[in-house]
């Protein structure tokens, strides 16, 4: 799994145009390049689940490949499982980044929220490179893990992958310690064996198993509150109708009494710097926000949490709203306005 600067030359520096008759070296080079690209997509999906933003995930994957290409051809050829090697190194890089990220987020202006993504953002890449991918299945509460392959070809698998990168799950992951988060993501989402994870986090396999078990309990608790996608979208539709009508009473009814609204502007744009609590406070905040920005368009958007909303100004997405529905009401609203976290919506 090597790639050279010259596409006409193979991994050992020989001219790929000189075919010895045993095969087409150029075809092999193209296949190798495709493998590299597919593996990069899988690593991005892994790093995003660990770090919460595509920017940090890109940095982690870039560093992983720097370490891969820093080795000689002979060193790379000696690695029996390049995908496994890249996964382990990416895990170590993410573990290091999580330690520094925690300090940065303590200095973050206002609430820090994970980057919202369009539905299916990782489905194609993860499915194409699903040699070791796995998803958090419905059996997570019982401690089981269901491996999934070819996710891009199966709509049910794609939904599961979207749930694995939902804002609700990422908020839970954000509350974990870095070793706990890395252990859970590598084992329960990407099916990496505990002994290999132990080498990454510097713990014993038994300790890593315990870390993953603790993380799994937290995730299971969150998943037990989740409603079906159909119920989620129905509640969101009622929320949208009440909001568009400016109906304070109707909007308050669709919100959980203990609803929390968090807005992430990162100090770069105007956004609420403290959470808003309670149905009436949140309803008034939302209606006031719309009244202050009458020319902004709010359109339904398919997100990894289900139906959400994109806020557009002059046809440019300036915000994404995700909603967490519990027991038929909106329990959480996450509004991301930080332009550095909206890149996926501006392509």
HUKAWO-V918861 format. One record per backbone hydrogen bond with DSSP energy under -1.0 kcal/mol. NH is the residue of the N-H (numbers start at 1). CO is the residue of the C=O. If there is no record, write none. Layout:
<<NH:CO> <NH:CO>>
This chain:
<<9:6> <10:14> <13:10> <16:8> <18:15> <19:17> <28:24> <29:25> <30:26> <31:27> <32:28> <33:29> <34:30> <35:31> <36:32> <37:33> <38:34> <39:35> <40:36> <41:37> <42:38> <43:39> <44:40> <45:41> <46:42> <47:43> <48:44> <49:45> <50:46> <51:47> <52:48> <57:53> <58:54> <59:55> <60:56> <61:57> <62:58> <63:59> <64:60> <65:61> <66:62> <67:63> <68:64> <69:65> <70:66> <76:72> <77:73> <78:74> <79:76> <85:81> <86:82> <87:83> <88:84> <89:85> <90:86> <91:87> <92:88> <93:89> <94:90> <95:91> <96:92> <97:93> <98:94> <99:95> <100:96> <101:97> <102:98> <104:100> <105:101> <106:102> <115:52> <119:302> <121:118> <126:122> <127:123> <128:124> <129:125> <130:127> <131:129> <134:189> <135:146> <140:137> <142:139> <143:140> <144:139> <153:150> <154:151> <158:154> <159:155> <160:156> <161:157> <162:158> <163:159> <164:160> <165:162> <166:163> <170:166> <171:167> <172:168> <173:169> <174:170> <176:173> <181:177> <182:178> <183:179> <184:180> <185:181> <186:182> <187:183> <188:184> <189:185> <190:185> <191:187> <192:186> <197:193> <198:194> <199:195> <200:196> <201:197> <202:198> <203:198> <208:204> <209:205> <210:206> <211:207> <212:208> <213:209> <214:210> <215:211> <216:212> <217:213> <218:214> <219:215> <220:216> <221:217> <222:218> <223:219> <224:220> <225:222> <226:223> <232:228> <233:229> <234:230> <235:231> <236:232> <237:233> <238:234> <239:235> <240:236> <241:237> <242:238> <243:239> <244:240> <245:241> <247:242> <248:246> <251:247> <252:248> <253:249> <254:250> <256:330> <259:256> <260:331> <261:276> <262:333> <264:335> <268:265> <276:261> <278:259> <279:257> <282:278> <283:279> <284:280> <285:281> <286:282> <287:283> <288:284> <289:285> <290:286> <291:287> <292:288> <296:293> <297:312> <299:310> <301:308> <303:306> <304:117> <306:303> <308:301> <309:321> <310:299> <311:319> <312:297> <313:316> <316:313> <318:311> <319:311> <320:336> <321:309> <322:334> <324:332> <326:329> <329:326> <330:254> <331:324> <332:324> <333:260> <334:322> <335:262> <336:320> <337:264> <338:264> <341:338> <342:339> <345:342> <346:343>>
